[in-house]
Amino acid sequence: MSTPTTMTATTVVLPAPVSTTGCRDCAGRPAKRIASYSAGDPRALSEADRAAAASGPDAHVHYAARGDRYVAVQPYNGEAR
């Protein structure tokens, strides 16, 4: 008998800004990482979308090729929070 496993998001606020060059939603602003999901999970994009929607009007999802992940981010102006 096997033990069921669950996938959870990791929530991390990075000391350095997270940004993607050319993202029109970030518009050159730094962003904090809200949550990150492995793209290998078939529900990853919808989970990342849900995390972004719950975080405010500017939050959105980036795809990070390095690590093959969907990352919900929240852009901000000024200094890192």
N, CA and C atoms as a LAMMPS dump frame, in Angstrom:
ITEM: TIMESTEP
0
ITEM: NUMBER OF ATOMS
243
ITEM: BOX BOUNDS ff ff ff
-5.0000000000000000e+02 5.0000000000000000e+02
-5.0000000000000000e+02 5.0000000000000000e+02
-5.0000000000000000e+02 5.0000000000000000e+02
ITEM: ATOMS id mol type element x y z
1 1 1 N 0.85 -1.17 0
2 1 2 C 0 0 0
3 1 3 C 0.896 1.234 0
4 2 1 N 0.587 2.173 -0.846
5 2 2 C 1.418 3.37 -0.924
6 2 3 C 0.742 4.531 -0.2
7 3 1 N 1.555 5.44 0.247
8 3 2 C 1.059 6.624 0.934
9 3 3 C 0.823 7.719 -0.089
10 4 1 N -0.367 8.307 -0.126
11 4 2 C -0.618 9.386 -1.087
12 4 3 C 0.233 10.612 -0.751
13 5 1 N 0.67 11.277 -1.787
14 5 2 C 1.447 12.487 -1.586
15 5 3 C 0.655 13.669 -2.115
16 6 1 N 0.934 14.83 -1.586
17 6 2 C 0.279 16.036 -2.07
18 6 3 C 1.344 17.008 -2.523
19 7 1 N 1.016 17.793 -3.524
20 7 2 C 1.934 18.805 -4.013
21 7 3 C 1.521 20.124 -3.386
22 8 1 N 2.478 20.858 -2.888
23 8 2 C 2.195 22.153 -2.308
24 8 3 C 3.069 23.198 -2.965
25 9 1 N 2.59 24.41 -2.949
26 9 2 C 3.364 25.521 -3.495
27 9 3 C 4.371 25.971 -2.457
28 10 1 N 5.471 26.472 -2.95
29 10 2 C 6.425 27.068 -2.03
30 10 3 C 6.283 28.575 -2.136
31 11 1 N 6.117 29.213 -1.03
32 11 2 C 5.994 30.664 -1.01
33 11 3 C 7.303 31.232 -0.496
34 12 1 N 7.9 32.065 -1.317
35 12 2 C 9.207 32.602 -0.983
36 12 3 C 9.244 34.072 -1.372
37 13 1 N 9.714 34.909 -0.492
38 13 2 C 9.996 36.3 -0.862
39 13 3 C 11.502 36.383 -0.999
40 14 1 N 11.94 36.645 -2.195
41 14 2 C 13.369 36.658 -2.476
42 14 3 C 13.991 37.988 -2.079
43 15 1 N 15.248 37.989 -1.648
44 15 2 C 15.908 39.245 -1.329
45 15 3 C 16.17 40.084 -2.583
46 16 1 N 16.375 39.433 -3.698
47 16 2 C 16.582 40.151 -4.956
48 16 3 C 15.276 40.146 -5.748
49 17 1 N 15.023 41.188 -6.519
50 17 2 C 13.792 41.233 -7.31
51 17 3 C 13.716 40.117 -8.339
52 18 1 N 12.507 39.679 -8.627
53 18 2 C 12.252 38.689 -9.67
54 18 3 C 11.638 39.467 -10.831
55 19 1 N 12.215 39.353 -11.989
56 19 2 C 11.639 40.049 -13.135
57 19 3 C 11.941 39.277 -14.4
58 20 1 N 11.146 39.529 -15.405
59 20 2 C 11.353 38.928 -16.708
60 20 3 C 11.456 40.052 -17.718
61 21 1 N 12.567 40.121 -18.402
62 21 2 C 12.758 41.148 -19.411
63 21 3 C 11.658 41.039 -20.463
64 22 1 N 11.025 42.138 -20.745
65 22 2 C 10.011 42.157 -21.776
66 22 3 C 8.613 41.842 -21.293
67 23 1 N 8.416 41.556 -20.011
68 23 2 C 7.07 41.288 -19.511
69 23 3 C 6.298 42.6 -19.475
70 24 1 N 5.258 42.714 -20.266
71 24 2 C 4.516 43.978 -20.31
72 24 3 C 3.702 44.207 -19.043
73 25 1 N 3.386 43.152 -18.301
74 25 2 C 2.66 43.333 -17.04
75 25 3 C 3.586 43.884 -15.948
76 26 1 N 4.837 43.458 -15.957
77 26 2 C 5.8 43.987 -14.988
78 26 3 C 6.25 45.398 -15.39
79 27 1 N 6.25 45.673 -16.673
80 27 2 C 6.616 46.991 -17.211
81 27 3 C 7.929 47.51 -16.632
82 28 1 N 8.919 46.612 -16.528
83 28 2 C 10.231 47.008 -16.044
84 28 3 C 10.346 47.111 -14.533
85 29 1 N 9.263 46.89 -13.8
86 29 2 C 9.307 46.962 -12.334
87 29 3 C 9.834 45.662 -11.759
88 30 1 N 10.492 45.717 -10.592
89 30 2 C 10.864 44.476 -9.911
90 30 3 C 9.6 43.811 -9.382
91 31 1 N 9.689 42.529 -9.075
92 31 2 C 8.516 41.801 -8.574
93 31 3 C 8.946 40.819 -7.498
94 32 1 N 8.056 40.568 -6.558
95 32 2 C 8.336 39.538 -5.56
96 32 3 C 7.648 38.251 -5.981
97 33 1 N 8.249 37.144 -5.618
98 33 2 C 7.699 35.826 -5.932
99 33 3 C 6.639 35.499 -4.881
100 34 1 N 5.443 35.154 -5.339
101 34 2 C 4.352 34.784 -4.443
102 34 3 C 4.356 33.277 -4.221
103 35 1 N 4.435 32.532 -5.313
104 35 2 C 4.412 31.072 -5.238
105 35 3 C 5.049 30.51 -6.499
106 36 1 N 5.521 29.272 -6.408
107 36 2 C 6.177 28.613 -7.522
108 36 3 C 5.667 27.183 -7.622
109 37 1 N 5.368 26.739 -8.837
110 37 2 C 4.789 25.411 -9.059
111 37 3 C 5.546 24.698 -10.167
112 38 1 N 5.855 23.437 -9.975
113 38 2 C 6.528 22.632 -10.985
114 38 3 C 5.629 22.479 -12.208
115 39 1 N 6.159 22.794 -13.382
116 39 2 C 5.374 22.691 -14.611
117 39 3 C 5.029 21.245 -14.947
118 40 1 N 5.683 20.281 -14.302
119 40 2 C 5.37 18.877 -14.514
120 40 3 C 4.019 18.478 -13.937
121 41 1 N 3.496 19.282 -13.038
122 41 2 C 2.181 19.027 -12.449
123 41 3 C 1.119 19.555 -13.412
124 42 1 N 0.163 18.733 -13.83
125 42 2 C -0.848 19.195 -14.791
126 42 3 C -1.708 20.339 -14.266
127 43 1 N -1.747 20.533 -12.952
128 43 2 C -2.547 21.627 -12.382
129 43 3 C -1.714 22.863 -12.068
130 44 1 N -0.443 22.836 -12.402
131 44 2 C 0.477 23.904 -12
132 44 3 C 0.053 25.282 -12.502
133 45 1 N -0.286 25.397 -13.765
134 45 2 C -0.647 26.705 -14.306
135 45 3 C -1.91 27.244 -13.652
136 46 1 N -2.911 26.405 -13.459
137 46 2 C -4.143 26.893 -12.826
138 46 3 C -3.897 27.257 -11.366
139 47 1 N -3.033 26.512 -10.669
140 47 2 C -2.696 26.849 -9.277
141 47 3 C -1.936 28.174 -9.215
142 48 1 N -0.994 28.376 -10.126
143 48 2 C -0.252 29.635 -10.163
144 48 3 C -1.183 30.795 -10.485
145 49 1 N -2.095 30.583 -11.412
146 49 2 C -3.093 31.6 -11.754
147 49 3 C -3.949 31.95 -10.537
148 50 1 N -4.363 30.948 -9.813
149 50 2 C -5.193 31.147 -8.617
150 50 3 C -4.426 31.938 -7.561
151 51 1 N -3.147 31.606 -7.354
152 51 2 C -2.324 32.333 -6.377
153 51 3 C -2.159 33.795 -6.785
154 52 1 N -1.958 34.035 -8.073
155 52 2 C -1.81 35.409 -8.558
156 52 3 C -3.119 36.182 -8.393
157 53 1 N -4.239 35.566 -8.726
158 53 2 C -5.541 36.234 -8.616
159 53 3 C -5.854 36.619 -7.178
160 54 1 N -5.407 35.809 -6.235
161 54 2 C -5.668 36.077 -4.818
162 54 3 C -4.728 37.136 -4.247
163 55 1 N -3.728 37.534 -5.012
164 55 2 C -2.697 38.435 -4.489
165 55 3 C -2.83 39.88 -4.926
166 56 1 N -3.773 40.204 -5.755
167 56 2 C -3.959 41.593 -6.15
168 56 3 C -4.038 41.777 -7.647
169 57 1 N -4.421 42.974 -8.055
170 57 2 C -4.683 43.223 -9.48
171 57 3 C -3.457 43.165 -10.382
172 58 1 N -2.265 43.449 -9.871
173 58 2 C -1.067 43.424 -10.718
174 58 3 C -0.365 42.078 -10.728
175 59 1 N -0.752 41.17 -9.853
176 59 2 C -0.087 39.867 -9.786
177 59 3 C -0.411 39.066 -11.047
178 60 1 N 0.565 38.29 -11.492
179 60 2 C 0.387 37.481 -12.696
180 60 3 C 1.398 36.334 -12.67
181 61 1 N 1.397 35.534 -13.72
182 61 2 C 2.225 34.326 -13.756
183 61 3 C 3.319 34.452 -14.81
184 62 1 N 4.532 34.066 -14.419
185 62 2 C 5.656 33.935 -15.346
186 62 3 C 5.967 32.455 -15.495
187 63 1 N 6.49 32.079 -16.651
188 63 2 C 7.04 30.738 -16.817
189 63 3 C 8.551 30.861 -16.71
190 64 1 N 9.156 30.091 -15.833
191 64 2 C 10.61 30.096 -15.662
192 64 3 C 11.177 28.841 -16.315
193 65 1 N 11.831 29.02 -17.464
194 65 2 C 12.41 27.877 -18.17
195 65 3 C 13.47 27.203 -17.307
196 66 1 N 14.257 28.007 -16.605
197 66 2 C 15.236 27.432 -15.677
198 66 3 C 14.464 26.902 -14.48
199 67 1 N 14.417 25.626 -14.336
200 67 2 C 13.648 25.001 -13.267
201 67 3 C 12.294 24.501 -13.733
202 68 1 N 11.879 24.862 -14.954
203 68 2 C 10.61 24.41 -15.53
204 68 3 C 9.466 24.617 -14.535
205 69 1 N 9.203 25.899 -14.214
206 69 2 C 8.225 26.238 -13.186
207 69 3 C 7.325 27.377 -13.645
208 70 1 N 6.118 27.406 -13.095
209 70 2 C 5.234 28.56 -13.205
210 70 3 C 5.384 29.328 -11.903
211 71 1 N 5.603 30.634 -12.012
212 71 2 C 5.855 31.454 -10.836
213 71 3 C 4.85 32.595 -10.796
214 72 1 N 4.072 32.672 -9.722
215 72 2 C 3.163 33.8 -9.514
216 72 3 C 4.001 34.933 -8.932
217 73 1 N 3.911 36.119 -9.534
218 73 2 C 4.703 37.273 -9.099
219 73 3 C 3.799 38.487 -8.877
220 74 1 N 4.279 39.397 -8.027
221 74 2 C 3.592 40.662 -7.749
222 74 3 C 4.571 41.789 -7.982
223 75 1 N 4.411 42.572 -9.079
224 75 2 C 5.31 43.701 -9.326
225 75 3 C 5.082 44.804 -8.291
226 76 1 N 6.133 45.582 -8.052
227 76 2 C 6.01 46.71 -7.141
228 76 3 C 6.917 47.841 -7.621
229 77 1 N 6.675 49.015 -7.112
230 77 2 C 7.495 50.192 -7.431
231 77 3 C 8.39 50.495 -6.241
232 78 1 N 9.565 51.03 -6.501
233 78 2 C 10.435 51.449 -5.419
234 78 3 C 11.294 50.339 -4.866
235 79 1 N 11.616 50.447 -3.585
236 79 2 C 12.505 49.514 -2.912
237 79 3 C 11.857 48.162 -2.686
238 80 1 N 12.685 47.131 -2.595
239 80 2 C 12.176 45.774 -2.293
240 80 3 C 11.518 45.783 -0.924
241 81 1 N 10.421 45.05 -0.811
242 81 2 C 9.701 44.983 0.464
243 81 3 C 10.161 43.813 1.263
